Amino acid sequence: MDMKTKPALQDLRINGQRLWDSLMELAKIGATPKGGVCRLTLTDLDKQGRDLVLGWARQAGMTVTVDKIGNGFMRRPGKNNTLPPIVTGSHIDTQPTGGKFDGNYGVLAGLEVVRTLNDHGIETEAPIEVAFWTNEEGSRFVPVMMGSGVFAKAFTLEHAYAATDTEGKSVREELERIGYIGDEEPGAHPIGCYFETHIEQGPVLEDHDKTIGVVTGVLGIKWYDCTVTGMEAHAGPTPMSLRKDALQVATRLMQEVVAIAHRYPPHGRGTVGMVQVHPNSRNVIPGRVKFSIDLRNASDALVEQMDADIRKAVGLASEKSGLKIDIELVSHYPAAPFHPDCVNAVAKAAEALGYSNMPAVSGAGHDAVYMARLAPAGMIFIPCKDGISHNEIEDAKPEHITAGCNVLLHAMLERAGPV
């Protein structure tokens, strides 16, 4: 450890250029011609990324543990190693057309926190750990957030092992192939509290010209399949008054999905993203339409109110049109509020560092959702250009990358207890 003169803790800052350089170095593994990254989970490229990050951790004096689902834990000891570690992390797998920052930033920001503490010879009371979680993206294997989900007992290791990709290769086979099945039972690893730093993946911070989003929680989600059944008929001979047009009824319900979201601001979300029309012919009145519904809000109570609204709308549409309409709940993720102590630690750090900030919610899932079931958890958002993510043009400003990591450093120090 480089024992330099210790600065006053309030003056402690990370090395932003070093963090940026690490992000750009990791982004070379799976780099795409358009400037993004394609590093799918449990591929040879994922192994290279894991090896690089764990190599950097060992250079920083950290010990490494890998569990049976391939989650990696990089540990910097504290003065009292009987205390559960203060953990930060994210993922390093990407979408097929992913960017340089989604997930990767959270892992390397944690590594930069450790490097900064090493630079200044600062010891913490509790250990500090940096984690990367297997298959957060779910682009090759489902379920999404697999590693953290197994860790939190949301589903079993056996269920995860059995998942296969489009070529029939299983998670277990691919973990073995790249050498990342560890010995530790998932969930056996203690966690004192958990922070995750992430690009926002949305436009709110940029729209408000704020540097830091103090994330209060993750939106609850309900996904449905809705099917409207009418009657196919010839588009020419059939008068308008005698039609049983499934598409016209479905489109009115689609508009109602959006209207419901507007009725529950500021965090109501309503989306129809998939539509299947049968028989999908130019001169045939549609006889059946199946479409997806995605409803989200910041609390389970609000999501339930939105649920009641869409079911009422379906009932009224069926009664008015005389058509059969089925709505099926296909997936449900409860809202995940973060712990007030962790939220306050992030807000306090942002204020102390002089960064503009605002409360934020996450509309996307993150590994922190599962960690919040096990320990106090919180998240830090920074803006990304035009709110774009899961895209090769995903981008973030170096000064925002630095700011988010500085907030992480001070939030973790508050929880870990500098000696």
N, C-alpha and C positions, 0 to 999 in steps of 0.2 A: 504494500500500500504506500502510495506517495504521500508522505507526511508533510504537506505544505502547511503554512500558517492558516489556521481555521478562520474563515470570515465569520462575521456575525451572521447568525442563521437567517435573519431577515434579508441579508444581502446575497444569499446563496443563489446562484443561477446555473442552469445547465449549459453545456457547450452546444449551441444550436447548430454550428457548422458540422460538428462531429455526428450529431444525430441525423442531419440531412445527408451527409455522406454515407452513413450506414444504410439509410433508406434507399439511396440510389444504388448502392452496391447489391443489396438484396434484390432490387428490382431488375437487375441484369439476369437473374435466374428465371427463365421463362419470359424474357422480354419479347414483346410483339412489335411488328413493324410500325404500328400506329402509336407507339409510345406507352402502351399498357403492359400488363403482365398476365400470362396464362400459366398458372402453377396450380394445377388441380390436386386435390388432396390424395396422398398416398401414391403419387407417381414418382418417377425418378427425380423429376424437378423438385417435388416437395421434399424428398430426402435431401437433395442438395441444399435447399433452403434451411431445413432443420439443422443439418450438419454445420452450416455457416453460423447460424444464430447460437447454437450450443458451443461452438468453438469460441465465439466472442465472449460468451458467458464464462467459460473456463479461463480465458485470458484475463477476465476481470476478477478472478479469484473465487468464482462461484462454483458450488457443487451442483450436480445435475441428477435428477431423478426422472424416470419415465415410467408411466403406469401402463396397464394392460390394454388400454384403448389408445395409447400413443401420446397422451398428454405429456408435455414436458414442463418440468419445474426447475427453475434455476435459483439457487438459494445463496444469499449473502448472510452470514451469521450475525446475530446480535449479541449484546452483552448477556442477555438472559435467554438462552436458546430453549428453555422450557416453555416460553411463551409461544402461542400460535403466531405464524408469520403474517405480516402485512403484505398482501399479495396484489400485484397488478398484472395485466396481461390482455391478450386477445388471440388472434389467429394469424397464420401466415399462408394459409391456402387462399386461392383466389377464384373468382368466376372465370369462365373461358375467355371473356373479354373484360378482364378486371383491370384495376388501376394499381398504382404504386403504394397507396396509403390505406385503403380499407383493410383493417385488421393489422397489417404490418406495422403501422404507426404505433398502435397500442403496445405491441411487444417490444419494439425498439425504443420507445419512450421509457419503458420500464428499465431496459438495459442502460439507457443514458442516465437515469436516476442513480443507478448503482455506480456507474463510472464517475459521476459527479461526486458522490459521497466518498469514493475512493480517492479522487483527486485531492480532496480537502481533509482527508483523514478523519471523517466524521463517523462515529460509531452510533448505532441505534440500540435502544433497549431491547426491542423485539427484532427477530430476524426479518429480512425483506426477501420476498420471492417474486420472480417474474415467470409467468406461465404462458405457454401457447397451447391452445386447445385444438384437438383433431376435428377436421371436417365441420367447421362452423358454417361454411357456405352452403353445403348440401347440393352442390352442382354436379357431383359425381355419385354420391351416395345419399340416400335419405334414411333417417331424418336429419334435418338441419341441426346445427349446434350439437352435433353428436357427442363429441368428447366431453363437453361440459354437462350435457344431459345425462350421460352415463355416470359421470362423477357425482351428480346431484340425485341419482337414483330415479330420474324421470322415466327412464326405461332401462332395460337390462343390458349387460355386456353381451349376452348371447344374442339378443335382438339386433344389436349393432353389428356384431361379427357376421351375422347372416345376411346383411344387406349386400346387394350386388349392383354393379354398374351395368351399362348397356351391353357390355361384352360378357356378362355373367361372372366377372371376377368379384370375389367377396372382400369385405373389409378385413376379415381375419387373414386371408391369403395375402392381401396387399400389404398389410402391416408386417407380416412375417417377411415378405419379399424385400421390403426396404429396411428391415432390421429395427423396427420401432414398436415391437411388443415388449413392454417392460415387465418388471416383476411385481410392482406395487398394485394392490387392489384399488380400482378407481373409487374415490371417496374416502380412502384411508388417510389422505393427506390433510392435516388440519389447516384451517384458514381463520385468521383472526378478523380480518375484514378485507374487502376486495374493491379495487378501483380499476376502471377501464377508460382509457383515453381513446377517442375515436373522431374521425371526421364526421360531420353531422349527417351526410348523405341526403340532405335536403336543403332548401333555400332560405330558411328562416333567419339564421344568424347573419347571412350576407345581406338579406333584405333589411334587417334592422341595424346593420353596420356594427355588429358586436363581435368581439374576439373570442369570448368564452361562453359556452352554454353550460349552465349549471343544471344538470339533468336530474329531474325530480322522479322520473320513472319511465317505464316503457308501456305504451298503449296496450290495452286489452284488445283482442281480435276475435271476431267470429266470422267464419267462412261458410257459405251456403252454396248449394246447387239448387237452382230454381228451374222448373220445367213447366211450360205452358203448352197444353195439348188442345189443338183445334181440329181443323179438317182441311186437307189439301183439296184444292179445286182449281179449275181453269181460270186464269186471270182475265180472260175476255168475256166469256158467257155468264159469269157469276156476278149478279148485281151486288153493290156495296152493302145493301141492307140485309142480304142473305149470307154474308160471308162469316166464317168462323176463323178469322185471321189471327193465328197465334203470335205473329210478330208484332202486330199493332198493340196487343195487350201487353206483351213482354216489354216493348219500348216504354210504355207508360210506367211500368214497374221500375224499369231502369232509371227513369227520371226521378221516381220516388226515392230510390236509394240515395241519390245526390241530395234531394231535398231534406231527407232525414238527417244527413250529416250536417247540413246547414242549420238545422234546428237545435243542434247540441254543440255550440262553439265553446271554447276556441279550438278544441282538440278532436271534434267529431270528424270522422273520415268515412266516405262512402264511395265504393268503386265497383264498377262492372268491367272486368278485364277480359272475359272470355265469353263468346257467343257462338252457339252452334245452331244453325237454321236448317230444318228439314222440310222439303227435299233440296233446298238451296238451288232452285231453278228460276230463271228469269220470268217465266210466264206461268208459274204455279203459286197460288196463295199458300203461304207457309202453314203447314199443319202441326209442326212441333218446334218449339224453341227452347233450348236449354242454355242457361247463362249463369255465370258465377256472381256472387255478391260478397263483398268484403266490407265489413263494418268494424270501425275501431273507435276507441275513446280512452280517456285517461283513467277511468275507474270502471270497475265491474258493474256498478249500479247504472252508470250512463250507458254502457254497452247493452245491458238488459233492457233499458228503456228503448234503445234503438231496435233491439230484437223484437220487442212488443209492437213497435211501429211498423216494421216491415211485414210482420205476420198479419197485422190488421189490414195493411194495404193489400196483401195477397188475397185475404178473405173477401174484401170489398170488390177487388178486380174480378174475382171468380164469380161473385154474385151478380155483378153488373153485366159481365160478358157472357155468362153461361158456360164458360170454358173451365176445364179441369186444370188446376194449378197446384203443383207440389213444390214445397220448399223443404229442403233437407239440410240440417246442420252437419257439415263434414269435418270441421276442425274448430277448436276453441283454445285460445291461449289467454289465461287471465291476465289482467293488468298487473304490472310488477312495480309498485312504488319502491323507491330506494330509501335507505335508512336515513333518518334526519341527521344523525351525527356525521355520516359521510357526505350528505348533501351540503351540510353546513361547513364541513372542512373544505370542500371545493369552493364554495362561495367566499369563505373567509380568505382563502389563498388568492383567489382572483382579485378581491378587493385590495388586499395587502400589497399585491404586485402591481396594482394600478391598471389592470386590464378591464376594458369595458366588458360587461357581462349581463346576462339575462337568464331567467329560468327557462328551461327547455324540457321537452319530452321527446322520447325516441319513438318514432313510428315504426322502426324496424327492430327485429329481434337481435339480441347480442348475447354473448356468453354470460354477461353480467346478470341476465335474467335468472339463469339457473344458480349463479353464485349467491344471489339475493335470498334464495331459499335456505342457504346454509349459514350465512354470516352477514353482518352489515355490509352493504355494497353501495357504490355510487359510480357515476360516470361523468366524464368531462368531454364536451363537444368543442370542436373548432370548425370554422367555416370551410366549405369546399366550393370551388368555383362553380357558379351557376347551380349549386345544389346537386351536381351530377356525380353519381357513383355507379358501380357495376358497369363501368364503361371505360374504355381505354383512354379517354380524354379526361378522366378524373384528375383533379389537380387541387393543390393547396399551397398557400403562400409559406415560404420558409419562416417568416416572422410569426405566423400563426402556429406552425409546427412547434416552434420554440416556446411560444406562450403556453400552449397546452401542456407541454412537458414541464415547464416551470411550475404550473399549478399542480400537476401531479406530484412533483418533488415535494412541495410544501404541504400538500394534503397528506401524503404518506408520512412525512416527518412528524406531523401532528399526531398521527395515530401510532407510529412506531416508537415515538419518544426518543429524541436525540439525547445522548449521554453528555 
